[in-house]
Structures are given as C-alpha cells and as structure tokens.
Amino acid sequence: MLSRVIKSALKPKAISPLISRSLNLIVHTTTSPDDDSGLNIVTTFKNGLRVVSENKPGHFAGVGIYIQSGSRLSFKSTKLLSAEQVKEKIEQLGGNISCFSSRECIMYQAIVFPEAVSDALSLLGQTIFNPTISLDEVEEVAGNIAWEINDIKSKPDTYLPEVFHQVAYKNNTLGNPLLCPESQLIDLNVDNLRDFHTLSHSPENIVIAAIGVPHEDLIEMCEKSGFTTLKPLASSQVISNRLDSVTDTKIPLKGRDATTLPVLLDFTQTPKYTGGIKFIKDEDAEFTSILLGFESAGVLDEKNIYPYATLHSLMGGGGSFSAGGPGKGMYTRLYTNVLNQYGFVESCQAFHHCYTDSGLFGISSSCRPGTEYNMLEIIISQLFSVFTPKRAHFISKLVGDTLTNLEVSRAKNMLKSNMLMTAESRVAQLEDLGRQIQVLGKKTEPSQIAINVDNVTSKDISNAAAKLLSRPVTLVVSGKSDEFMEIATALLKNRGLILPKN
C-alpha cells in the first residue's frame, strides 16, 4: 500500500513554464516531489538540453554537467581563458571541482558556496563547450595517458576489471577501452579530437543538474552562459564532414576514446555481451588473480536490478587482511564460506558493474600460485549455492544451504544503509540527480529505492543467480603460468557453465 502511495506521489506533473527570457526555447517543465526539499524540477529546452534542480538547503551548493560520451579533455585552455587562468579561477572558487569519465558518461562537477555557483557553471561551460584543444595540450594529454596506462597495469585491482569489460563485450560498446590504447596514441591529434568533441558534446546528450539552487536562478545562469541556445545535431546519427566519403562504418559512442573518429555515431546501439576467456601473463605476480562473471541487468531493468544489488550485498567478501566487524560484511557468504575457511585465499569479493542497459556480476579473487583450480572451484560453488545447493556438493566444505531469511534481511539492511549514508554527501546527491535524469528521465528517491529493496524476496535473488549462470561465462586470469587455463576451461564445462563461442 505504502509503495503504491509513494509511486503515485512521485508521478511527474506538468506545471506552467517558468517566466524567463528563454521562455520561447522551453519545451516543457515538470516537477516531482522530493523527500527533503519538496520538489525536483526538470526543464527541457527545444535544443534537447535538460536542466534539473533540487533546492535542498545546505552550506554548499552543487552544479554538474553530464555528457553522454566516453572521452574527455578537461580543465585546459578555452577560447577566452588560458590553461593557467582556468586553474587560477578554480582555485579562487574553492570547494570541490572535478571531472571524471566512465564508460557511458563524462561528469563535470563543482561543489562550491552558493554565491559561487554562477561562476562555477560559467567556468565549466567554457571548459566543455569552448575548449581550444591546442597541439601542446594534446601532446601533454597523450603523455599523461601513456603514464596512466603503465601505472594502471601495475595495479591488478584496477587493471583487471578493465580487461574483464573488454573480454565480456568483445569489440563493442562497453568493451571499448576506457583509456586510449598505447597503440593508438600516435593517431591522437587536434583534428580528430575537435571533430569528436563537436559530434559528442551536443545539447541533446547533456544534462545540467544543481543542488541547493532555485530552479529559476539555474535557468537564468544557463541562459547567461549560452547553454539554452546551443545548436543540436541534425539527428542522433551524424556523418562526420571530415570523413564523409566513408559511410559503411558504425562505431558506438559509448566507451569510445577520441583517437579513432567515428564516421557515424550511433547513440542508440545497445551493448552486446559476448563473454570470453583470457589469460594475462605476469611474471612478477605474487598471487594469481581470477575473475569470473556473467552479464546481469542494467539500470533500465527495474525488475531485476534490485535482486542483483541485494545478491551483491549478500555475497560480499573482501581481503585476507580486511578489518571485520559489525556492519562491515563479516557475515557475508564470501567471508564466512571462503576467507574464513581457506588459508591460500588472499582475497575474494563479489563485484557488480551496472550500466544503462547491461551489467556485469561476478566474483574477483586472488590466491597462491598452485591453488588456482581450488580457487575457481570455490567461486563456482558459491555462485551455484545461492540457487541450487545440491550442485555445490563437489566441495564438501561448501555444500550450499538455501537462502535464510536472516541473511537476506541482513543483506538488504546493509544495502539500504550504504545507499542512505552515501546519499548524505552533496557530491553523491548531485551525481545521482544528474545521472538519473540522464538515464531514466526521472529521479527515484532514496525512500522509494529502500522500499524496492525491501520488496526483494529470496526467490527473486535465486532467480537472479539462475539468470547469471544461464549466460556465457567471462573468465580473466592473471598470473605467472597459463598451464591452468586448459584445466579451467574443462572445469567450467564440467560444471555446466556455458562457454563463449569465440
């Protein structure tokens, strides 16, 4: 009953357009109730730009610009400001100003004093929409990328998930490298970066969000900065003027680096999960790392996203030196069934990467060389035990038991607790608002998310695990010797898992 009441209350309602000099540019404005401030307001302009705000009280305000693209060149010189002037203005504003990119989005965010929001938004706008992209800056970025790649390769916890994505979505969308490959750095130049910027930074791909700012003020700031009159692309698929002689190649925008300019940007292409098996030789590795996973659900799959999130909380895990304690996951399955049972296990924890229309769920582990077979068998048994305990009998100590009400309740409480504590952060509030509007077109409040989590049943979790194991497997192993790989493939097949076709 309560769920239906809240859903009804959250249903967007049309209101009169704001009185603004940009009135003739506004398509519509909607409002939705918000738990704390009462309203979050979304205005959509004719050029496709969406502007959303929540006027929540606080000592700091936040403003962010979210671009549906997968590459970046941030806080360099603009047509009005040199790189040094940009840095100087950032220092003057104070607060927390940052830019980072994911496989689906570039996020520019500023948490500043309320009186500095207008200046912060103007600075972000200059950086995003009017960059110089000079030869010196491109060469500097190329040098930084080369260093970052080498640095990341020395950190398995960072590098292997990147490889895992490339194997899971081979040669498409979410499988495209987040960082520019070293082999393509030589092709990085001013022209293709400018072309990529023109094609991807179009207003219909952009959401501007603000926390602690009246909506009328935000609209006025956007108008003053010229955002409301940005020209949109002719369509979601745009042929590059520079390469218009070639028309038979479609390269999705998601996850693309800017080194190979797409001839035709396809904003609608969905990820194609392929699965795959890959070994990475590392002569200096102290431990063998094993990542096993499957395709899960994306954010748009509201029916399954909550069971997968609860399953992730239930599996938990960590490292052999993790400081356990109440509220830190010491009773999760991978702690109690793996880390507390096997001395050769260095780490074992569940992961869940969630994107708009796809996701990856699995277990990441590391173990002593020579124990890889046992480690992989343990991982498989833990996944099977969640929904078919009898199939976990091949390791006597890991005979799975059915999901108990206690552990399901504990997992849901941990999930809600982590979500609500994160939501206290101004940065998290801002990103959550901008990304939800960008992906879903609406915001689901933390209170409603908590209700959705509470509604997850043991059967929902078991069904989610069953769906995982019905899809092709993705396996990435990093270590000193590849002798284990042939045995690993045989083990996967013997346990009834689906091997990838390629």
HUKARA-V903847 format. One record per pair of residues at least 4 apart in sequence whose ideal C-beta (glycine too) atoms are under 8 Angstrom apart, sorted by sequence separation. I is the first residue (numbers start at 0). GAP is how many residues later the second one is. If there is no record, write none. Layout:
i: (I & I)
gap: (GAP & GAP)
This chain:
i: (0 & 1 & 2 & 3 & 4 & 5 & 6 & 18 & 21 & 33 & 43 & 44 & 76 & 80 & 81 & 82 & 83 & 84 & 85 & 86 & 87 & 88 & 92 & 100 & 101 & 111 & 115 & 116 & 117 & 118 & 119 & 120 & 121 & 122 & 123 & 124 & 125 & 126 & 132 & 133 & 134 & 135 & 136 & 137 & 138 & 139 & 140 & 141 & 142 & 143 & 144 & 145 & 146 & 147 & 148 & 149 & 150 & 154 & 155 & 156 & 157 & 158 & 159 & 160 & 161 & 162 & 163 & 164 & 165 & 168 & 170 & 171 & 176 & 179 & 180 & 183 & 187 & 188 & 189 & 190 & 191 & 192 & 193 & 194 & 195 & 196 & 200 & 201 & 212 & 213 & 214 & 215 & 216 & 217 & 218 & 219 & 220 & 222 & 225 & 233 & 238 & 239 & 251 & 255 & 284 & 296 & 300 & 301 & 303 & 304 & 305 & 306 & 307 & 308 & 309 & 310 & 317 & 323 & 325 & 330 & 331 & 332 & 333 & 334 & 335 & 336 & 337 & 354 & 366 & 370 & 371 & 372 & 373 & 374 & 375 & 376 & 377 & 378 & 379 & 380 & 381 & 383 & 384 & 387 & 394 & 402 & 403 & 404 & 405 & 406 & 407 & 408 & 409 & 410 & 411 & 412 & 413 & 414 & 415 & 416 & 417 & 418 & 419 & 423 & 424 & 425 & 426 & 427 & 428 & 429 & 430 & 431 & 432 & 433 & 434 & 435 & 436 & 439 & 443 & 444 & 445 & 446 & 447 & 448 & 449 & 450 & 451 & 455 & 456 & 457 & 458 & 459 & 460 & 461 & 462 & 463 & 464 & 465 & 466 & 482 & 483 & 484 & 485 & 486 & 487 & 488 & 489 & 490 & 492 & 17 & 32 & 33 & 43 & 44 & 76 & 80 & 100 & 101 & 111 & 124 & 131 & 132 & 153 & 168 & 169 & 170 & 179 & 186 & 187 & 199 & 200 & 212 & 221 & 222 & 232 & 238 & 250 & 322 & 323 & 324 & 329 & 330 & 332 & 333 & 334 & 335 & 353 & 366 & 383 & 402 & 422 & 436 & 443 & 455 & 476 & 478 & 491 & 16 & 19 & 32 & 33 & 43 & 44 & 76 & 99 & 100 & 151 & 152 & 167 & 168 & 221 & 255 & 298 & 317 & 321 & 323 & 328 & 329 & 338 & 352 & 384 & 391 & 392 & 421 & 422 & 435 & 436 & 492 & 31 & 42 & 43 & 75 & 89 & 98 & 99 & 109 & 111 & 151 & 167 & 296 & 297 & 337 & 351 & 352 & 366 & 383 & 384 & 391 & 435 & 476 & 491 & 17 & 30 & 31 & 41 & 42 & 74 & 77 & 80 & 98 & 111 & 166 & 179 & 209 & 238 & 295 & 296 & 338 & 351 & 352 & 366 & 383 & 391 & 435 & 443 & 476 & 16 & 30 & 41 & 42 & 76 & 98 & 164 & 165 & 218 & 250 & 252 & 338 & 350 & 351 & 390 & 422 & 30 & 31 & 41 & 75 & 97 & 98 & 109 & 151 & 164 & 165 & 207 & 251 & 337 & 350 & 364 & 381 & 388 & 389 & 432 & 488 & 16 & 17 & 29 & 30 & 40 & 74 & 97 & 109 & 165 & 250 & 296 & 317 & 323 & 349 & 350 & 380 & 388 & 431 & 476 & 16 & 28 & 29 & 39 & 40 & 74 & 96 & 97 & 249 & 250 & 252 & 295 & 316 & 349 & 350 & 387 & 388 & 15 & 28 & 39 & 40 & 95 & 96 & 109 & 164 & 248 & 249 & 250 & 251 & 252 & 315 & 349 & 350 & 364 & 380 & 384 & 388 & 474 & 13 & 14 & 28 & 39 & 95 & 96 & 109 & 207 & 248 & 249 & 250 & 251 & 252 & 333 & 348 & 349 & 364 & 380 & 384 & 385 & 13 & 14 & 27 & 28 & 38 & 74 & 94 & 95 & 96 & 161 & 248 & 250 & 251 & 253 & 316 & 333 & 347 & 348 & 384 & 13 & 14 & 27 & 38 & 94 & 95 & 107 & 161 & 246 & 249 & 315 & 316 & 317 & 333 & 347 & 348 & 362 & 381 & 383 & 384 & 12 & 25 & 26 & 36 & 92 & 94 & 161 & 245 & 246 & 251 & 253 & 314 & 315 & 316 & 317 & 321 & 346 & 347 & 376 & 377 & 380 & 385 & 474 & 11 & 12 & 25 & 26 & 35 & 36 & 93 & 94 & 242 & 313 & 314 & 315 & 316 & 346 & 347 & 376 & 381 & 11 & 12 & 25 & 26 & 36 & 92 & 93 & 107 & 207 & 241 & 243 & 249 & 274 & 312 & 313 & 314 & 315 & 319 & 345 & 346 & 362 & 380 & 472 & 11 & 24 & 25 & 33 & 35 & 36 & 107 & 242 & 274 & 318 & 344 & 345 & 362 & 377 & 10 & 24 & 94 & 239 & 316 & 317 & 344 & 345 & 9 & 24 & 33 & 93 & 239 & 272 & 316 & 344 & 345 & 9 & 21 & 92 & 96 & 239 & 343 & 422 & 8 & 74 & 202 & 238 & 239 & 343 & 472 & 17 & 73 & 94 & 238 & 319 & 472 & 16 & 92 & 96 & 237 & 319 & 419 & 471 & 472 & 473 & 71 & 92 & 151 & 202 & 236 & 237 & 318 & 319 & 337 & 343 & 418 & 470 & 471 & 472 & 71 & 98 & 201 & 202 & 203 & 236 & 318 & 468 & 469 & 471 & 71 & 202 & 203 & 235 & 236 & 317 & 333 & 471 & 11 & 70 & 88 & 92 & 148 & 201 & 235 & 236 & 316 & 317 & 318 & 343 & 344 & 347 & 418 & 419 & 69 & 147 & 201 & 235 & 236 & 316 & 317 & 343 & 347 & 418 & 68 & 69 & 73 & 148 & 203 & 235 & 316 & 341 & 69 & 89 & 148 & 315 & 316 & 344 & 415 & 69 & 71 & 73 & 88 & 144 & 198 & 314 & 315 & 415 & 418 & 59 & 69 & 70 & 144 & 314 & 67 & 68 & 69 & 145 & 341 & 67 & 68 & 85 & 415 & 66 & 141 & 311 & 414 & 415 & 65 & 66 & 145 & 198 & 310 & 311 & 65 & 66 & 85 & 144 & 311 & 337 & 65 & 66 & 85 & 198 & 310 & 411 & 64 & 65 & 411 & 63 & 64 & 141 & 144 & 308 & 63 & 64 & 307 & 337 & 411 & 63 & 80 & 194 & 308 & 336 & 62 & 63 & 79 & 141 & 194 & 307 & 316 & 61 & 62 & 78 & 140 & 194 & 61 & 77 & 314 & 333 & 407 & 61 & 62 & 77 & 304 & 311 & 332 & 407 & 60 & 61 & 79 & 137 & 191 & 310 & 407 & 59 & 60 & 75 & 78 & 137 & 190 & 307 & 59 & 60 & 74 & 77 & 78 & 137 & 332 & 59 & 60 & 73 & 77 & 78 & 199 & 307 & 332 & 404 & 407 & 58 & 59 & 62 & 76 & 77 & 82 & 304 & 75 & 76 & 134 & 137 & 298 & 402 & 60 & 64 & 75 & 133 & 295 & 297 & 298 & 299 & 300 & 340 & 401 & 62 & 75 & 76 & 132 & 296 & 297 & 298 & 299 & 62 & 72 & 75 & 292 & 295 & 297 & 298 & 402 & 64 & 286 & 297 & 402 & 64 & 72 & 76 & 132 & 195 & 290 & 297 & 62 & 66 & 75 & 132 & 196 & 296 & 297 & 336 & 102 & 195 & 198 & 204 & 295 & 296 & 64 & 198 & 294 & 295 & 72 & 132 & 294 & 295 & 72 & 192 & 195 & 199 & 294 & 295 & 130 & 191 & 194 & 195 & 198 & 293 & 294 & 191 & 292 & 293 & 314 & 72 & 191 & 292 & 293 & 191 & 292 & 103 & 187 & 291 & 292 & 102 & 187 & 290 & 291 & 314 & 128 & 186 & 290 & 313 & 102 & 127 & 183 & 186 & 290 & 184 & 289 & 290 & 332 & 386 & 102 & 183 & 288 & 289 & 310 & 385 & 386 & 101 & 175 & 180 & 183 & 288 & 289 & 330 & 385 & 386 & 100 & 177 & 179 & 288 & 289 & 175 & 176 & 178 & 179 & 180 & 287 & 386 & 387 & 172 & 175 & 177 & 179 & 286 & 287 & 330 & 331 & 385 & 386 & 171 & 173 & 174 & 175 & 176 & 286 & 287 & 172 & 173 & 175 & 286 & 287 & 172 & 286 & 289 & 382 & 386 & 287 & 355 & 270 & 284 & 287 & 291 & 272 & 289 & 328 & 382 & 383 & 270 & 289 & 382 & 120 & 269 & 270 & 287 & 291 & 326 & 269 & 291 & 120 & 289 & 313 & 326 & 291 & 116 & 313 & 313 & 116 & 315 & 116 & 172 & 174 & 313 & 128 & 171 & 172 & 173 & 313 & 113 & 128 & 172 & 309 & 312 & 113 & 121 & 171 & 172 & 174 & 312 & 116 & 120 & 124 & 171 & 310 & 120 & 124 & 128 & 309 & 312 & 393 & 121 & 124 & 168 & 171 & 309 & 312 & 117 & 121 & 168 & 311 & 116 & 120 & 168 & 169 & 390 & 167 & 168 & 309 & 312 & 371 & 390 & 69 & 117 & 167 & 169 & 308 & 167 & 360 & 371 & 69 & 166 & 167 & 166 & 166 & 368 & 166 & 368 & 372 & 379 & 383 & 361 & 368 & 371 & 375 & 379 & 359 & 372 & 376 & 162 & 372 & 375 & 379 & 371 & 375 & 162 & 379 & 372 & 72 & 159 & 72 & 70 & 167 & 155 & 163 & 167 & 70 & 155 & 159 & 163 & 160 & 68 & 159 & 67 & 68 & 66 & 155 & 66 & 68 & 67 & 66 & 67 & 66 & 299 & 65 & 298 & 299 & 64 & 65 & 298 & 64 & 65 & 64 & 65 & 309 & 63 & 64 & 308 & 62 & 63 & 62 & 63 & 305 & 309 & 61 & 62 & 305 & 313 & 61 & 62 & 60 & 61 & 305 & 306 & 60 & 61 & 62 & 103 & 301 & 305 & 309 & 310 & 60 & 102 & 103 & 309 & 59 & 60 & 102 & 57 & 306 & 310 & 47 & 48 & 57 & 305 & 306 & 310 & 47 & 48 & 51 & 55 & 56 & 62 & 46 & 47 & 49 & 50 & 51 & 52 & 53 & 55 & 306 & 307 & 46 & 47 & 48 & 49 & 50 & 51 & 52 & 53 & 54 & 306 & 44 & 47 & 48 & 49 & 50 & 51 & 52 & 53 & 54 & 48 & 54 & 52 & 54 & 303 & 52 & 52 & 303 & 50 & 52 & 50 & 296 & 50 & 295 & 50 & 295 & 42 & 295 & 48 & 294 & 40 & 293 & 293 & 42 & 50 & 294 & 293 & 48 & 293 & 48 & 293 & 292 & 293 & 46 & 48 & 173 & 291 & 292 & 46 & 291 & 44 & 46 & 69 & 290 & 291 & 46 & 47 & 68 & 69 & 173 & 290 & 46 & 67 & 69 & 70 & 72 & 289 & 290 & 69 & 70 & 289 & 290 & 68 & 69 & 70 & 288 & 289 & 164 & 288 & 168 & 287 & 288 & 160 & 287 & 288 & 287 & 160 & 167 & 286 & 287 & 284 & 284 & 164 & 284 & 19 & 163 & 274 & 276 & 279 & 281 & 287 & 17 & 18 & 21 & 274 & 276 & 277 & 278 & 279 & 280 & 281 & 282 & 17 & 163 & 272 & 273 & 274 & 275 & 276 & 277 & 278 & 279 & 280 & 281 & 19 & 20 & 67 & 272 & 274 & 275 & 276 & 277 & 278 & 279 & 280 & 19 & 21 & 278 & 17 & 21 & 280 & 20 & 19 & 24 & 160 & 278 & 24 & 159 & 21 & 278 & 276 & 155 & 276 & 276 & 211 & 210 & 210 & 210 & 209 & 208 & 210 & 276 & 274 & 276 & 208 & 274 & 275 & 208 & 274 & 207 & 273 & 275 & 206 & 273 & 208 & 273 & 206 & 206 & 103 & 102 & 103 & 167 & 166 & 166 & 163 & 163 & 162 & 110 & 110 & 159 & 108 & 159 & 110 & 108 & 108 & 155 & 106 & 106 & 106 & 104 & 95 & 169 & 104 & 61 & 61 & 59 & 63 & 61 & 62 & 63 & 57 & 61 & 65 & 64 & 65 & 63 & 67 & 65 & 55 & 53 & 53 & 51 & 51 & 51 & 49 & 49 & 51 & 39 & 41 & 41 & 39 & 33 & 31 & 34 & 31 & 33 & 34 & 32 & 34 & 11 & 9 & 9 & 9 & 9 & 5 & 5 & 6 & 5 & 2 & 5 & 2 & 1 & 2)
gap: (4 & 4 & 4 & 4 & 4 & 4 & 4 & 4 & 4 & 4 & 4 & 4 & 4 & 4 & 4 & 4 & 4 & 4 & 4 & 4 & 4 & 4 & 4 & 4 & 4 & 4 & 4 & 4 & 4 & 4 & 4 & 4 & 4 & 4 & 4 & 4 & 4 & 4 & 4 & 4 & 4 & 4 & 4 & 4 & 4 & 4 & 4 & 4 & 4 & 4 & 4 & 4 & 4 & 4 & 4 & 4 & 4 & 4 & 4 & 4 & 4 & 4 & 4 & 4 & 4 & 4 & 4 & 4 & 4 & 4 & 4 & 4 & 4 & 4 & 4 & 4 & 4 & 4 & 4 & 4 & 4 & 4 & 4 & 4 & 4 & 4 & 4 & 4 & 4 & 4 & 4 & 4 & 4 & 4 & 4 & 4 & 4 & 4 & 4 & 4 & 4 & 4 & 4 & 4 & 4 & 4 & 4 & 4 & 4 & 4 & 4 & 4 & 4 & 4 & 4 & 4 & 4 & 4 & 4 & 4 & 4 & 4 & 4 & 4 & 4 & 4 & 4 & 4 & 4 & 4 & 4 & 4 & 4 & 4 & 4 & 4 & 4 & 4 & 4 & 4 & 4 & 4 & 4 & 4 & 4 & 4 & 4 & 4 & 4 & 4 & 4 & 4 & 4 & 4 & 4 & 4 & 4 & 4 & 4 & 4 & 4 & 4 & 4 & 4 & 4 & 4 & 4 & 4 & 4 & 4 & 4 & 4 & 4 & 4 & 4 & 4 & 4 & 4 & 4 & 4 & 4 & 4 & 4 & 4 & 4 & 4 & 4 & 4 & 4 & 4 & 4 & 4 & 4 & 4 & 4 & 4 & 4 & 4 & 4 & 4 & 4 & 4 & 4 & 4 & 4 & 4 & 4 & 4 & 4 & 5 & 5 & 5 & 5 & 5 & 5 & 5 & 5 & 5 & 5 & 5 & 5 & 5 & 5 & 5 & 5 & 5 & 5 & 5 & 5 & 5 & 5 & 5 & 5 & 5 & 5 & 5 & 5 & 5 & 5 & 5 & 5 & 5 & 5 & 5 & 5 & 5 & 5 & 5 & 5 & 5 & 5 & 5 & 5 & 5 & 5 & 5 & 5 & 6 & 6 & 6 & 6 & 6 & 6 & 6 & 6 & 6 & 6 & 6 & 6 & 6 & 6 & 6 & 6 & 6 & 6 & 6 & 6 & 6 & 6 & 6 & 6 & 6 & 6 & 6 & 6 & 6 & 6 & 6 & 7 & 7 & 7 & 7 & 7 & 7 & 7 & 7 & 7 & 7 & 7 & 7 & 7 & 7 & 7 & 7 & 7 & 7 & 7 & 7 & 7 & 7 & 7 & 8 & 8 & 8 & 8 & 8 & 8 & 8 & 8 & 8 & 8 & 8 & 8 & 8 & 8 & 8 & 8 & 8 & 8 & 8 & 8 & 8 & 8 & 8 & 8 & 8 & 9 & 9 & 9 & 9 & 9 & 9 & 9 & 9 & 9 & 9 & 9 & 9 & 9 & 9 & 9 & 9 & 10 & 10 & 10 & 10 & 10 & 10 & 10 & 10 & 10 & 10 & 10 & 10 & 10 & 10 & 10 & 10 & 10 & 10 & 10 & 10 & 11 & 11 & 11 & 11 & 11 & 11 & 11 & 11 & 11 & 11 & 11 & 11 & 11 & 11 & 11 & 11 & 11 & 11 & 11 & 12 & 12 & 12 & 12 & 12 & 12 & 12 & 12 & 12 & 12 & 12 & 12 & 12 & 12 & 12 & 12 & 12 & 13 & 13 & 13 & 13 & 13 & 13 & 13 & 13 & 13 & 13 & 13 & 13 & 13 & 13 & 13 & 13 & 13 & 13 & 13 & 13 & 13 & 14 & 14 & 14 & 14 & 14 & 14 & 14 & 14 & 14 & 14 & 14 & 14 & 14 & 14 & 14 & 14 & 14 & 14 & 14 & 14 & 15 & 15 & 15 & 15 & 15 & 15 & 15 & 15 & 15 & 15 & 15 & 15 & 15 & 15 & 15 & 15 & 15 & 15 & 15 & 16 & 16 & 16 & 16 & 16 & 16 & 16 & 16 & 16 & 16 & 16 & 16 & 16 & 16 & 16 & 16 & 16 & 16 & 16 & 16 & 17 & 17 & 17 & 17 & 17 & 17 & 17 & 17 & 17 & 17 & 17 & 17 & 17 & 17 & 17 & 17 & 17 & 17 & 17 & 17 & 17 & 17 & 17 & 18 & 18 & 18 & 18 & 18 & 18 & 18 & 18 & 18 & 18 & 18 & 18 & 18 & 18 & 18 & 18 & 18 & 19 & 19 & 19 & 19 & 19 & 19 & 19 & 19 & 19 & 19 & 19 & 19 & 19 & 19 & 19 & 19 & 19 & 19 & 19 & 19 & 19 & 19 & 19 & 20 & 20 & 20 & 20 & 20 & 20 & 20 & 20 & 20 & 20 & 20 & 20 & 20 & 20 & 21 & 21 & 21 & 21 & 21 & 21 & 21 & 21 & 22 & 22 & 22 & 22 & 22 & 22 & 22 & 22 & 22 & 23 & 23 & 23 & 23 & 23 & 23 & 23 & 24 & 24 & 24 & 24 & 24 & 24 & 24 & 25 & 25 & 25 & 25 & 25 & 25 & 26 & 26 & 26 & 26 & 26 & 26 & 26 & 26 & 26 & 27 & 27 & 27 & 27 & 27 & 27 & 27 & 27 & 27 & 27 & 27 & 27 & 27 & 27 & 28 & 28 & 28 & 28 & 28 & 28 & 28 & 28 & 28 & 28 & 29 & 29 & 29 & 29 & 29 & 29 & 29 & 29 & 30 & 30 & 30 & 30 & 30 & 30 & 30 & 30 & 30 & 30 & 30 & 30 & 30 & 30 & 30 & 30 & 31 & 31 & 31 & 31 & 31 & 31 & 31 & 31 & 31 & 31 & 32 & 32 & 32 & 32 & 32 & 32 & 32 & 32 & 33 & 33 & 33 & 33 & 33 & 33 & 33 & 34 & 34 & 34 & 34 & 34 & 34 & 34 & 34 & 34 & 34 & 35 & 35 & 35 & 35 & 35 & 36 & 36 & 36 & 36 & 36 & 37 & 37 & 37 & 37 & 38 & 38 & 38 & 38 & 38 & 39 & 39 & 39 & 39 & 39 & 39 & 40 & 40 & 40 & 40 & 40 & 40 & 41 & 41 & 41 & 41 & 41 & 41 & 42 & 42 & 42 & 43 & 43 & 43 & 43 & 43 & 44 & 44 & 44 & 44 & 44 & 45 & 45 & 45 & 45 & 45 & 46 & 46 & 46 & 46 & 46 & 46 & 46 & 47 & 47 & 47 & 47 & 47 & 48 & 48 & 48 & 48 & 48 & 49 & 49 & 49 & 49 & 49 & 49 & 49 & 50 & 50 & 50 & 50 & 50 & 50 & 50 & 51 & 51 & 51 & 51 & 51 & 51 & 51 & 52 & 52 & 52 & 52 & 52 & 52 & 52 & 53 & 53 & 53 & 53 & 53 & 53 & 53 & 53 & 53 & 53 & 54 & 54 & 54 & 54 & 54 & 54 & 54 & 55 & 55 & 55 & 55 & 55 & 55 & 56 & 56 & 56 & 56 & 56 & 56 & 56 & 56 & 56 & 56 & 56 & 57 & 57 & 57 & 57 & 57 & 57 & 57 & 57 & 58 & 58 & 58 & 58 & 58 & 58 & 58 & 58 & 59 & 59 & 59 & 59 & 60 & 60 & 60 & 60 & 60 & 60 & 60 & 61 & 61 & 61 & 61 & 61 & 61 & 61 & 61 & 62 & 62 & 62 & 62 & 62 & 62 & 63 & 63 & 63 & 63 & 64 & 64 & 64 & 64 & 65 & 65 & 65 & 65 & 65 & 65 & 66 & 66 & 66 & 66 & 66 & 66 & 66 & 67 & 67 & 67 & 67 & 68 & 68 & 68 & 68 & 69 & 69 & 70 & 70 & 70 & 70 & 71 & 71 & 71 & 71 & 71 & 72 & 72 & 72 & 72 & 73 & 73 & 73 & 73 & 73 & 74 & 74 & 74 & 74 & 74 & 75 & 75 & 75 & 75 & 75 & 75 & 75 & 76 & 76 & 76 & 76 & 76 & 76 & 76 & 76 & 76 & 77 & 77 & 77 & 77 & 77 & 78 & 78 & 78 & 78 & 78 & 78 & 78 & 78 & 79 & 79 & 79 & 79 & 79 & 79 & 79 & 79 & 79 & 79 & 80 & 80 & 80 & 80 & 80 & 80 & 80 & 81 & 81 & 81 & 81 & 81 & 82 & 82 & 82 & 82 & 82 & 83 & 83 & 84 & 84 & 84 & 84 & 85 & 85 & 85 & 85 & 85 & 86 & 86 & 86 & 87 & 87 & 87 & 87 & 87 & 87 & 88 & 88 & 89 & 89 & 89 & 90 & 91 & 93 & 93 & 94 & 95 & 95 & 96 & 96 & 96 & 96 & 97 & 97 & 97 & 97 & 97 & 98 & 98 & 98 & 98 & 98 & 99 & 99 & 99 & 99 & 99 & 99 & 100 & 100 & 100 & 100 & 100 & 101 & 101 & 101 & 101 & 101 & 101 & 102 & 102 & 102 & 102 & 102 & 102 & 103 & 103 & 103 & 103 & 104 & 104 & 104 & 104 & 104 & 105 & 105 & 105 & 105 & 105 & 105 & 106 & 106 & 106 & 106 & 106 & 107 & 107 & 107 & 108 & 108 & 108 & 109 & 110 & 110 & 111 & 111 & 111 & 111 & 111 & 112 & 112 & 112 & 112 & 112 & 114 & 114 & 114 & 115 & 115 & 115 & 115 & 116 & 116 & 117 & 117 & 118 & 120 & 120 & 124 & 125 & 125 & 126 & 127 & 127 & 129 & 129 & 129 & 129 & 130 & 131 & 131 & 132 & 132 & 133 & 133 & 134 & 136 & 137 & 138 & 138 & 139 & 139 & 140 & 140 & 140 & 141 & 141 & 141 & 142 & 142 & 143 & 143 & 143 & 144 & 144 & 144 & 145 & 145 & 146 & 146 & 146 & 146 & 147 & 147 & 147 & 147 & 148 & 148 & 149 & 149 & 149 & 149 & 150 & 150 & 150 & 150 & 150 & 150 & 150 & 150 & 151 & 151 & 151 & 151 & 152 & 152 & 152 & 153 & 153 & 153 & 154 & 154 & 154 & 154 & 154 & 154 & 155 & 155 & 155 & 155 & 155 & 155 & 156 & 156 & 156 & 156 & 156 & 156 & 156 & 156 & 156 & 156 & 157 & 157 & 157 & 157 & 157 & 157 & 157 & 157 & 157 & 157 & 158 & 158 & 158 & 158 & 158 & 158 & 158 & 158 & 158 & 159 & 159 & 160 & 160 & 160 & 161 & 162 & 163 & 164 & 165 & 167 & 167 & 168 & 168 & 171 & 171 & 172 & 172 & 173 & 173 & 174 & 174 & 175 & 176 & 176 & 176 & 177 & 178 & 178 & 179 & 179 & 180 & 180 & 181 & 181 & 181 & 181 & 181 & 182 & 182 & 183 & 183 & 183 & 183 & 183 & 184 & 184 & 184 & 184 & 184 & 184 & 185 & 185 & 185 & 185 & 185 & 185 & 185 & 186 & 186 & 186 & 186 & 187 & 187 & 187 & 187 & 187 & 188 & 188 & 189 & 189 & 189 & 190 & 190 & 190 & 191 & 192 & 192 & 192 & 192 & 193 & 194 & 195 & 195 & 196 & 196 & 196 & 196 & 196 & 196 & 196 & 197 & 197 & 197 & 197 & 197 & 197 & 197 & 197 & 197 & 197 & 197 & 198 & 198 & 198 & 198 & 198 & 198 & 198 & 198 & 198 & 198 & 198 & 198 & 199 & 199 & 199 & 199 & 199 & 199 & 199 & 199 & 199 & 199 & 199 & 200 & 200 & 200 & 201 & 201 & 201 & 202 & 203 & 203 & 203 & 203 & 204 & 204 & 206 & 206 & 208 & 210 & 211 & 212 & 214 & 215 & 218 & 219 & 220 & 221 & 222 & 222 & 223 & 223 & 224 & 224 & 224 & 225 & 225 & 226 & 226 & 226 & 227 & 227 & 228 & 228 & 230 & 231 & 251 & 252 & 252 & 306 & 307 & 309 & 310 & 312 & 313 & 315 & 316 & 316 & 318 & 318 & 319 & 321 & 322 & 322 & 324 & 327 & 328 & 330 & 331 & 332 & 333 & 364 & 365 & 366 & 366 & 367 & 367 & 367 & 368 & 368 & 368 & 369 & 369 & 370 & 370 & 372 & 373 & 375 & 379 & 381 & 382 & 385 & 387 & 388 & 391 & 393 & 395 & 400 & 403 & 409 & 410 & 410 & 411 & 411 & 411 & 412 & 412 & 430 & 432 & 434 & 435 & 438 & 439 & 441 & 441 & 442 & 445 & 445 & 448 & 449 & 452)
